[in-house]
């Protein structure tokens, strides 16, 4: 016997939603999604005591003695995913007269907005000073900002920051505007190209190699800050900052591997349609797309935040 679900999931629209990716969005690489997804909304993750992994015990064992015992402690934190989704109602008249697939197009656009909202949530978390412990963040100001090419030194700034976390960061996350300043900064050009630094632009690979990073993620997306009905005003999702994090893409919430953060996802992306017979003369179709996720900062100690690297 079939089950009457409150919202029927359409495999075709789900396929569209799952395959649609905006290449400019970086949230899934900053806080990777757990793979495979969670089977339940509720989940637990462990917050480890960092002293356990760095305190050296006495490991010497006598000929007939018992080895010393150690105990690893961790705080188990309970959490759950949250639902994020959007609807679009399309009159059947529009569907009948369209020269394209309005339902599939709506699923794409809805998914794009859901993902843009996630991008903003991740950016607001990773680029927040409160996320990082004391000693793992610094506010750049005045002549030290990278826009002041005569006085600032991002090579020293970044190198010093990378040495602070107990596990060296392997990923840089930076907004497009500060990366533009960084890529053409004389100190970077000189270090990368071996010239006087008065010309040249460094690309991501060259800067990553300079600082021994696996990847540099540049946030390029925009969002409209104006309220509905007002004149649009666009701002960068990823602002004037730079974060350095240690990312382990194989880490899960329950396997003991340590990473700066990840995204817990319950099930797959939801996409489908249902009839709306009361809307429109000939009725309408309600299209929905969404997901159940929770962004988790599991080890803030594995990150360093450089705030306001440009004005």
N, C-alpha and C positions, 0 to 999 in steps of 0.2 A: 504494500500500500504506500502510495506517495505521501510525502510530508508537505503540508501547506506552509511554506516559509513566508514570513512577513514581507520579505523582499527577495524575489527570485534572482539568483545570480546567473548572468548570461555568460557562457564560456567564450563566446566571440568577443564581447565587450571586455571581459576579463583579460583576454589575450591582448587586446588593443592597449588596455591600461598597463599591463605588465611590460609590454614591449616599448611603450612610450618613455623615452628618456631625454631630458634636456641636457645636452652635453655641457652647458655652462654651469650646471648645478654640481656642487661638490660635497654635499652633506653625506652621501653614502660612502665617500672615501675618507671623510674626516672621522665620522662615527659609523663604522661599517655595520651592516645588518647581520645579526646572528644567522648562521646557515648550518642546519635547516632552521626554519622559524619555530617559535614556541608552539606547543600543542595546547597550552592553556593561557588565558590572559594573565593570571597570577604567576609570578616567578620570584625566585630568590637569587641574590648574588652576594658574593663574599667580598668584604672590604678587609684586606690583609693588614696586619701590623708589620710595618716595613722593617722594624728592628729584627724580626725573626730571620730575615734573609740575609742580614749583614753582620750579625753578632757571631763572632767565631768562638765556638765552644772548645773545650779540651777534648780532642779526638784520640789522644793516645790511649791505647788499651794494653794493660798488663797481660802477662802470659796466661793467667787464670782469672783475670778480673772481668767484670761486665762493662761494656761500653757505656759511656755517659748517655743519659736520656735527654732529649730536647722535646719541646712541645710547641707546635705551630698554632698560633691563635689567629682567629679571624672573626670579624663581626658579620653575622648573617643578616642581610637587609631584605625585607619583603617589599615587593613592588608589584605593579601591574601595568599593562599597556593601556593606552588611551585611544579612543576612536576619533579619527579625523576624516571628514568626508564632505562632499558637496553634491547638490542636485541641480539639474536643469530640466525644465518642463518644455517640451516641444509639441506644439499643436499638430494633430494628425494631418491637417491641411498642408502644413509646411513639409511634412514627410512625403505626402503624396505628390507635391509639386516640385520637390527638390531635384536638382540635376546631380547631386552628390549624395553621400550618406550622412545626413544630419545627426543621426543617433551616434554613429561611430565618431564623428567629428566632435560631438558634445562630450563623449567619454574621454577623448584626448585632451580637450581643453580643461575639463574638470580635473583630470589627473595632473595636468600641468600646474594648476593652481594649488592643489593639495601638496604637491612636491615643493612648490615655491614657499608655501607656509612652513613646511618642514625645514627648508633651507634657512629661513629666517629664525626658526627656533634654535637650530644648531648654531648659527652664527651668534645669536644673542647669548648663548651659553658659553661657547668657546672663546668669544671675545668679551667676556665679562671678568673684571678683575676679581670679583668675589668668588669665582670658580677656583682660583689658585691659592695655595697656602702662602703665608708670609715668607718672603725670601725667594719666591718663585715668580716674581712679577716686578716690573719697573715701568714707571711713567717717564717717557722721553719728552723733553721740553726744550724750548729756546734753541740755541745753536747746535744742540745735539740731535735735533730732528733731521731726518735724512734729506729734507728739502734744502738744508743749508750745506751745500756741497763743499764749501770752503772749510768748515769747521767740524762737521760730523764725521763719524767713522763707523759705518754699519758693520764693517768686517770685525772690528774689535767688539762691538756691541753684541753681535750675534754669536761670535765665538765664546765670549764670556758667558752668555746665557746658556749655551749648549753644555757647558761644564757644570751647571748647578744641579740639575736633577740626578738622582742616584743612578738611574738608567738613562743613558744619553738619548735624547730625542732623535728620531729618524725621519720626521716629516715636518715641513714648514707649511703653515697656513697663513696666507696673507691676502689682503684685499688688492684689487687691481691697481688702484691709484698708488698705494705705497710700493707695490712691486715695480711699477713704472719708474719711480724714483730710484729704487734699489738697483734695477737692471742697468741704469745709465749713470750711476754714481761713480765719480772718478776713482774712489778707493776700490770699488768692485771691478771696474774696467782694468785698473792697473794690476790687480791680483789675478784676474782671469786671463787677460791678453798679454801681460808682461810689458805693457807700454807705459807712457807717462801718466795715463789716466785721463788725458784731455779729450779723448774721443773713443767711440766704440760702445756697443750695447751688449750685455751678457744675457744669454738665454737661460731658461730654467735649468737645463741639464748642466750647463757650466757652473751656475751658482750652487746647484745641488752637489756637484763634485767638489767645489771649493770648500763647502762646509760638511762634507761627508754625509749627506742626507740621501735617503732613498727616493724622496719625492718632494716636490714643491707644488702645493695646491693653491691656485690663484682664484679667489672668489670674484666673479665678474657680473653676477646677476643684479638686476635692479628691482625695486618695488615702488608702488605708488603710495606716498605718505598722506595724500589728501583723502578726506572723507568722501563717501559717495555723494555725487551731485556737485562737488566742488571741482575747480580746475586742477587737473592732474599735476602732481609734483613728484619727481622721481629721485630716489636716493639709492645708493649702493647697499645691498644686503650685508656685504662684508665691508666694514669701514676702514678706518685709518690705522689699523693695528697689525700685529704679527704674533702668531703663536707657534711655539716649537713643542711638539709632542712626541712621545714614544707610542707608536701604533703597532699592535700585533693583530694582524687580520685573521689569525686562527683562534684567537681568544674567544671563549664563551663565558656565560655567566656562572658556569658550574664546573669548570675544568682546572682552575688554579693558575691558568696563564694570566700574566699581568699586562694590562694595556691601559692607556689613558682613558679610553671610553669606547662605547659601542652602542648599537641600537637594538633593543629587543623588539621583535616583530611577532605578533600573534597571527598565525595563518597566512594566507596569501592576500594580495590586493583584492578588494571587493569591487565589482563593476557589474551593473545589470540595468534592467528596465522594467517598468510596470505601467499598466494602464492608469490614466487619470481621466475617467469618463466625464466628470463634472466640469472640466476645464476646457473651454473652447466649444464652438458649435458642434464640431465633429469629434470631440474628445481630444485627449493629448496623451503623450508618453512622458513619464518621468524617468530620467536617466540619472544614475548615481555612480559615483566612484569614490573610493576611500580606502583607508588602511588602519590597522591597530598597531601602534608603535609606542615605544618609550625610550627616549634618549637617556643614557646612563653615563655619568662620569665616574668611572670605577677607581681610578688612581690619579687624582689631581697632582700628586707629587711628581708624576712623570711628564709634567708640562712646565713651560715657562712662557709668560705673557709679557710682550713688549707693547705697552699702550701708547697710542698717539705718536707713532713713529714719523708721521707727517702732520702738519697743522690741520 
